[in-house]
């Protein structure tokens, strides 16, 4: 009994929830757009081998244009009742609904022992991650690799692997949107 209580306490402090055995098997889901004019942004953020062992729990984009609205759009694995929500981030791959605008990667988050670690990106990295959503549709930003040239110290850099709309990603995206309203956008 003591061992079970200790295991539960460790799990709770590390960010695990009682619903995690169910949630871990939930697939990535594109879901229904929250309103007219929204697009589906599909992408993958991977950490370089030098950053191995770090789990990515949140990807946060910020909308930089139109200029009057600097807003943040998170896609996260850390929701309190996440078992009852669609899974929008899975192993660094995300499916996020966004209205038209210009977006860039703002920061990444990892959680351990109930505390977030923010992976702040420099200005050049944010500019390189920009995506322009001009009209409703499905957008694939491809795979973005985060590297830290000096080990675990800042600044973190991003590089695109240039695989947006590659055959492998296209097939994965087609499977992702099968049976949804987005399927017409990815024939």
C-alpha positions in Angstrom: 0.0 0.0 0.0 2.8 2.4 0.9 4.5 1.7 -2.5 1.3 2.4 -4.4 0.9 5.7 -2.5 4.5 6.6 -3.2 4.1 5.8 -6.9 0.9 7.9 -7.1 2.7 10.8 -5.4 5.6 10.6 -7.8 3.3 10.4 -10.8 1.3 13.4 -9.6 4.3 15.5 -9.0 5.8 14.7 -12.4 2.7 15.9 -14.2 1.1 12.5 -14.7 -2.7 12.2 -14.2 -4.9 9.2 -13.4 -6.2 9.4 -16.9 -2.7 9.0 -18.5 -3.1 5.3 -19.2 -6.0 6.2 -21.5 -4.5 9.4 -22.9 -1.3 7.8 -23.9 -3.1 5.8 -26.5 -5.1 8.7 -28.0 -4.0 9.5 -31.5 -3.3 13.0 -32.9 -6.7 14.5 -33.9 -7.3 17.4 -36.2 -10.7 18.1 -34.8 -13.3 20.5 -36.2 -12.4 24.1 -36.9 -13.7 26.4 -34.2 -15.3 28.7 -36.8 -15.3 29.8 -40.4 -12.0 31.1 -41.8 -9.8 28.9 -39.7 -7.0 26.8 -41.1 -5.3 23.6 -39.9 -1.6 24.0 -39.3 0.3 20.7 -39.3 3.9 20.5 -38.3 6.6 18.7 -36.3 9.1 20.1 -33.9 12.0 17.7 -33.1 14.9 18.2 -30.8 18.4 17.5 -32.0 20.3 14.5 -30.6 22.2 16.8 -28.3 19.0 17.5 -26.5 18.0 13.8 -26.2 15.9 12.8 -23.2 13.9 16.0 -23.1 10.2 15.6 -23.7 8.4 18.4 -25.6 5.1 19.2 -23.8 4.0 22.4 -25.5 4.6 24.4 -28.7 3.6 28.0 -28.5 3.2 30.1 -31.6 2.5 33.8 -31.6 0.5 35.8 -34.1 2.5 38.8 -35.1 0.2 40.1 -37.9 -2.2 41.8 -38.2 -0.2 44.1 -36.0 -3.0 45.0 -33.6 -3.2 41.5 -32.2 -0.1 40.0 -30.7 -1.7 36.7 -29.4 -0.3 33.4 -28.4 -1.6 30.0 -29.7 -0.4 27.1 -27.5 -0.7 23.4 -28.4 0.0 21.4 -25.3 0.1 18.0 -23.7 -0.4 19.4 -20.2 -4.1 20.0 -19.8 -5.7 19.0 -16.5 -8.6 17.1 -18.1 -6.7 16.2 -21.3 -8.2 12.7 -21.6 -11.5 14.5 -22.5 -10.0 16.8 -25.1 -8.7 16.1 -28.6 -5.0 15.4 -28.8 -3.4 18.2 -30.7 0.3 17.4 -29.9 1.9 13.9 -30.0 5.6 13.3 -30.0 6.3 16.8 -31.3 3.8 16.6 -34.1 0.9 19.1 -33.8 -2.4 19.9 -35.5 -3.5 23.4 -34.6 -6.5 25.6 -35.8 -5.5 29.1 -36.6 -7.3 32.1 -38.3 -5.5 34.0 -41.1 -2.3 35.8 -40.1 1.4 35.6 -39.7 2.7 33.2 -37.0 6.1 32.3 -35.6 7.3 29.9 -33.0 7.6 31.8 -29.8 8.8 29.1 -27.3 8.7 25.5 -26.3 7.9 24.0 -22.9 8.9 20.8 -21.1 7.4 19.8 -17.8 9.1 17.7 -15.1 8.2 17.4 -11.5 5.3 19.7 -12.0 7.5 22.6 -13.2 7.7 24.0 -16.7 10.9 24.7 -18.5 10.6 27.4 -21.2 12.8 27.0 -24.2 13.2 30.6 -25.3 14.0 31.1 -29.0 16.0 34.0 -30.3 14.8 36.5 -32.9 16.5 34.9 -35.9 15.0 31.5 -35.0 11.5 33.0 -34.6 11.8 34.7 -38.0 12.9 31.4 -39.7 9.9 29.6 -38.3 7.3 32.1 -39.7 4.3 30.8 -41.5 1.8 32.9 -43.5 -1.8 31.7 -43.4 -3.6 33.7 -46.1 -6.8 31.7 -46.6 -8.6 28.8 -45.0 -7.0 25.4 -45.8 -4.4 22.9 -44.6 -0.8 24.1 -44.1 2.2 21.8 -43.5 5.3 23.6 -42.1 7.3 20.3 -42.2 9.8 19.3 -39.6 11.6 22.0 -37.6 14.6 20.8 -35.7 15.6 22.7 -32.6 19.4 22.7 -31.9 21.5 24.1 -29.1 25.0 24.6 -30.5 26.5 25.0 -27.0 24.8 22.0 -25.5 21.9 22.8 -23.2 22.7 26.5 -23.1 20.9 29.2 -25.0 20.4 30.4 -27.6 18.4 27.7 -29.3 18.3 27.6 -33.1 15.8 26.2 -35.5 16.3 24.7 -38.9 13.8 23.4 -41.4 14.4 19.9 -42.7 12.6 21.0 -45.9 10.2 18.1 -45.8 6.9 20.0 -45.9 4.4 18.2 -48.2 6.9 15.4 -48.8 5.4 12.0 -49.7 5.8 10.6 -46.2 4.3 13.7 -44.5 1.5 13.9 -47.1 0.5 10.3 -46.4 0.6 10.9 -42.6 -1.5 14.0 -43.1 -4.0 12.2 -45.3 -4.5 9.6 -42.6 -4.8 12.3 -39.9 -7.6 14.1 -41.7 -9.5 11.0 -42.9 -13.2 11.2 -42.1 -13.0 14.9 -41.1 -14.0 18.1 -43.0 -10.3 18.7 -43.6 -10.1 15.5 -45.9 -11.3 17.5 -48.9 -8.2 19.7 -48.5 -5.8 16.7 -48.6 -7.0 14.5 -51.4 
